Amino acid sequence: MKSAALSTAAASPPSPQPLAGLDEHGSLTHVSLIYIEQRINVYLRFGRPVRTVQIDRWRRCAVLASGAIFCRIRWEANDYGTTRWQLMVMQACTPLHVMQSVPGIRPGARILLHAEGERQVRDVLARIDSIEAQGIDADDVSPAYWRTLGNRLASRLPLPNYTAERHAAWLKGRVLQ
């Protein structure tokens, strides 16, 4: 009887809460990722983790350096279908920077774009695909573009395209900083 209860507890999927105590370096950002088939999928669409730690069968933790830009997608469902679509483009920070508290991200991150709902998420994914089709890595895109895209989504205005010329200007300006 006791072993049946233990095996049931061991087989149940974990909660998608932030993972504590993996690495306490202040200059790294920890992003909790989870995948439970047909229920929840939290993953990075783009970003360059320094390393990824496999916690168990369902959970991983991506570790990103300060200043890294990344995109986390959260999809949730129940027995009746999709219940949540969320996409966030964020910039990793140190504890000394101004940042927002985001569940599943330690110590936090600077939110550049937040899209909620299927239509908004699909619109942003289409923009990411068009950026990558130009041969530009999405994590090298100007933070100002992601903020502009987020503001346009929120105000329901036409979404701007990211061009090679805009990217070249961003890269030249970044060298001058």
C-alpha positions in Angstrom: 0.0 0.0 0.0 2.8 2.4 0.9 4.8 1.7 -2.2 1.7 2.3 -4.4 1.3 5.8 -2.9 5.0 6.5 -3.3 5.0 5.5 -7.0 1.9 7.6 -7.7 3.6 10.6 -6.0 6.8 10.1 -8.0 4.9 9.8 -11.3 2.7 12.9 -10.9 4.0 15.9 -12.9 5.6 18.7 -11.0 4.2 22.2 -10.7 5.7 24.8 -13.1 6.8 27.0 -10.2 10.2 28.8 -10.3 13.1 26.5 -9.5 15.0 27.4 -6.3 18.7 27.0 -5.5 20.1 26.0 -8.9 22.8 28.7 -9.1 23.0 31.8 -7.0 25.2 33.9 -9.3 23.8 37.4 -9.5 24.8 38.0 -13.1 22.8 35.0 -14.5 19.1 34.8 -15.2 17.4 31.4 -14.7 14.3 30.6 -16.9 12.2 27.7 -15.8 10.9 25.6 -18.7 8.4 22.8 -18.6 6.7 20.4 -20.9 3.8 18.1 -20.0 2.1 16.6 -23.1 -1.3 18.1 -23.9 -1.2 20.3 -20.8 1.6 22.9 -20.6 4.6 23.9 -22.7 6.9 26.7 -21.6 9.9 27.0 -23.9 12.4 29.4 -25.4 11.6 30.5 -29.0 14.9 32.2 -29.3 17.8 33.1 -27.0 21.3 31.8 -26.3 21.5 30.1 -22.9 24.9 29.7 -21.4 23.7 26.3 -20.3 20.6 24.2 -19.8 20.0 22.1 -16.7 17.7 19.1 -16.9 15.8 18.9 -13.6 13.6 15.9 -14.3 11.5 14.4 -17.1 9.3 17.5 -17.3 11.4 20.5 -16.2 14.5 22.2 -17.4 16.2 25.5 -16.5 17.9 27.7 -19.1 20.6 30.0 -17.7 21.2 33.2 -19.6 24.0 35.9 -19.2 23.1 39.4 -18.3 22.0 41.5 -21.3 20.8 38.5 -23.3 17.6 38.9 -25.2 15.3 35.9 -25.3 11.7 34.9 -26.1 9.7 32.6 -23.8 6.4 31.1 -25.0 3.8 29.7 -22.6 1.0 27.5 -23.9 -1.5 25.8 -21.6 -4.5 23.6 -22.2 -7.1 21.6 -20.4 -9.5 18.8 -21.5 -11.5 21.3 -23.6 -8.6 22.9 -25.5 -6.1 25.8 -25.3 -6.6 28.0 -22.2 -3.6 30.3 -22.6 -1.2 31.6 -25.2 1.6 33.9 -24.0 4.7 35.2 -25.6 7.3 37.5 -23.9 10.5 38.9 -25.3 12.7 39.9 -22.4 16.2 41.0 -21.6 18.2 39.3 -18.9 19.4 41.6 -16.1 21.6 41.6 -13.0 20.0 42.4 -9.6 21.4 46.0 -9.9 19.3 46.7 -13.0 15.6 47.8 -13.1 13.6 44.7 -14.0 10.2 43.2 -13.6 9.3 40.2 -11.6 8.1 37.4 -13.9 7.0 34.0 -12.6 9.5 31.3 -13.6 12.4 33.8 -14.2 14.9 34.5 -11.5 15.9 37.1 -10.5 13.6 38.8 -13.0 14.0 40.4 -16.5 13.2 43.5 -18.4 10.1 42.9 -20.4 10.4 44.3 -23.9 7.2 42.7 -25.5 4.3 40.9 -24.0 1.7 39.3 -26.2 -1.3 37.5 -24.8 -3.9 35.4 -26.8 -3.6 33.4 -29.9 -4.0 36.2 -32.4 -1.3 38.4 -30.8 1.1 35.5 -30.3 0.7 34.4 -33.9 1.3 37.9 -35.2 4.6 38.2 -33.2 5.7 34.7 -34.3 5.1 35.8 -37.9 7.4 38.8 -37.3 10.1 36.6 -35.7 9.9 34.2 -38.7 10.3 37.1 -41.1 13.3 38.4 -39.2 15.0 35.0 -39.3 14.1 34.6 -43.0 16.4 37.7 -43.6 19.3 35.8 -41.9 19.1 37.9 -38.7 19.1 36.1 -35.4 16.1 37.3 -33.4 18.1 37.7 -30.2 20.4 40.2 -32.0 17.4 42.5 -32.9 17.3 45.9 -31.4 15.5 46.1 -28.0 13.7 49.2 -29.2 12.1 47.2 -32.0 10.7 44.7 -29.5 9.3 47.6 -27.3 7.8 49.3 -30.4 6.2 46.0 -31.5 4.8 45.5 -28.0 3.4 49.0 -27.9 1.8 48.6 -31.4 0.2 45.3 -30.3 -1.2 46.9 -27.2 -2.7 49.9 -29.1 -3.9 47.6 -32.0 -1.9 49.6 -34.6 -0.2 48.0 -37.7 2.9 46.1 -36.7 6.2 47.4 -38.1 8.6 45.2 -40.1 12.3 44.8 -39.0 14.5 45.5 -42.0 18.1 44.8 -42.8 18.7 48.6 -42.9 17.2 49.0 -39.4 19.4 46.1 -38.2 22.5 47.6 -39.7 21.8 50.9 -38.0 21.3 49.1 -34.7 24.6 47.3 -35.0 26.5 50.5 -35.8 24.9 52.3 -32.9 25.7 49.4 -30.5 29.4 49.6 -31.5 29.4 53.3 -30.5 28.1 52.6 -27.0 
